[in-house]
Amino acid sequence: EDILAQAAAEHLYKNDRKDAANRNHPVRHCMRQGHRQQQRRLATGETDGGEILRQRLCLDETTVIVGVLFTGLGLFVAPFMLALMKTPADVLPESTAYLQIYFSGILGLMVYNMGAGILRAMGDSRRPLIFLVVTCFTNIVLDLICVVVLRWGIAGAAIATVLSQYISAALVAITLC
């Protein structure tokens, strides 16, 4: 019992030190504090809806900011990544187009993952799985439409993937609102 109590105390001490370091970085502080407080409230059964809503909005804002930054970074870095991987010149234009289109869907991917994490923290693991299955089948159908019917090729496959990612983000966002 003493070993468990000591381990718990050390864990809390480490987290307090991390919290102190994160106070100087508002995005990390917001994410860490909001996540911890939400978990505590949900675990203890507290139902202070206003506070949980404010914390969720803080997480949502952070997700959007980071998603937009990663999208911009991905659009810019895609050609350099392919050059580092020594992509053959004959497929470089299509590979670059695919990656740049794919990176435009990073925001949808991040919103889904953050929202699915919130739903799971609230004890709902069923709906995120259903949303994932629905968007997988949506991606398959959109792939067939964009590649076979519309003949958009590689870009069509990327567009289908991005649309599916945004559909999953919308499903999670609607559930949380």
N, C-alpha and C positions, 0 to 999 in steps of 0.2 A: 504493500500500500504506500509506503514512504517513497518507493522508487517512482510509482505512478504520479504521486503528488509533486515530486520534484520535477519530473518530466513536464507535467502540465505547467508548473510555475516557470520553468525555463522557456517553454513555448510562448507563454504570455509575455515574458520579459523580452524575448526576441521580437515579437510582434509589436510591442510598445516601442522598441528602438526603431523598427521599420517605420512605424507611424510617425515618429518624431522626424525621421529623415524625409518622409514623404510630404510633410507639411510644407516644405519649401518647393515642392513640385505639385501644383494644384490638380493636374489631371490624375496623377498616380494617387494622390491623397483622396480625391473624390472617389475613384474606383475602389480603392482598398477600404475606405471607411463605409461607403455605401454597401458594398458586398458583405462586409462583416456585420454591420448593423441589421441588414435585411435578414441574414442567416440567423442572427440571435433572436430577432423578433418573430420570425417564422417558427423557430424551434421552440420558443417559449409560449407561442400561441397569442402573443400580443397582436392587436389589430388596429394599430395607429395608422389608418389608411393614408392620412395626409403626409406623414413623415416617410412612409414607404414609397408613396407616389413621388415625393421630391427626390428621394434617393434614386428611384428608377429613372426619372427624367435626367438626373445627373449622369447616370450610366448611359442613357440613350444619347445624350449630347456628346459624350466622350466617344462613343462608338461611331457616330456620324463624323466627327472631326477626324478620328484616326482612319476611318474608311476612306474619306475624301483624300487625305494625305497619302495613303497607300495606293489609291487609284492613280493619283498624279505621279507618284514615284514609279509605279509600275509602267505607266504609259511612256515615261521618259527612259527608264532603264531597260525595257524589253529588248531593243536592238543590241545593247551592250551585253546583256546576258547571253543572247544567242551567239554573239561574236566570241565570248569567253568559252562557250561550249563547242566552238568550231563547227557551227552549223553549216552544212554544204551550201554553196552559193545558189544552187538551183532551187532550193526550198526556202531560202532566207526570206524573200518577200511574203510568202504565205505564212511562214512561221511567225514573223514579226506581226502581221495582221492578226493572227490568231491570239497571240499573247496580249496585244494591245486591247483587243476586244474583250478578252477574258478579264484583264485587269480592270476594265470598266465595270465589272460585276462584283468587285471586291466589297463594295459597300453593302450590297444585298447579302453576300455571304456573312459579313460581320454582323449585320442586323439580325439575321436568322440565328447565328450562333449565340449572340448575347440574349436574344429573346428566348431561345430554347433553354439556355442556362437558367434564366429567371423562372421559366415554367417548371423546370426540373427541381429548382430550389424550393418551389412552392409545392412539390410533391406530384406534379403532373408530368409524367414521362411519356404518357400515351400520345398526347397531341403532337409533341415535336416529332415523334416517330411517324405518325400518320402524315404530317406535313412533308416529311422527308420522302416517304413512299410516293405521295401524290406528285411531288416535284420531280422525282426520278422518272416516273411514267410520263409526266409532262415533257421532260427533257427528251425522252425517246421519241415522242410524237413530234415535237418541234424539230428534232434532228431530221426526221423523215421529211417533214414539210420543207424545211429550209434547204436541205441538201438534195433530196430526190426531186421534189415537186418544183421548188423555186430555182434549183441549180445554183445555189450560192457557194457551194464548195466548202472549203475550210472555214471561211468567214461565217457561213451559215451554221456550221457546227458550234462555233464560238458564240454566235448570237443566240442560238437555242439554249446553250448553257447559261448565259447571262440572264436571259428572260426567266429561266427556271429558278435561278438564284433570287431574283427579285420577287417572284411569286412566293417562294418560301418565306422571304422577309415580310411580305405583305400579310401572309397568313398568320405569322407570329405576332406582327404588330396589331392586327385586328383583334386577335385573341387577348392581347395584353391591354388594349384600350377599353 
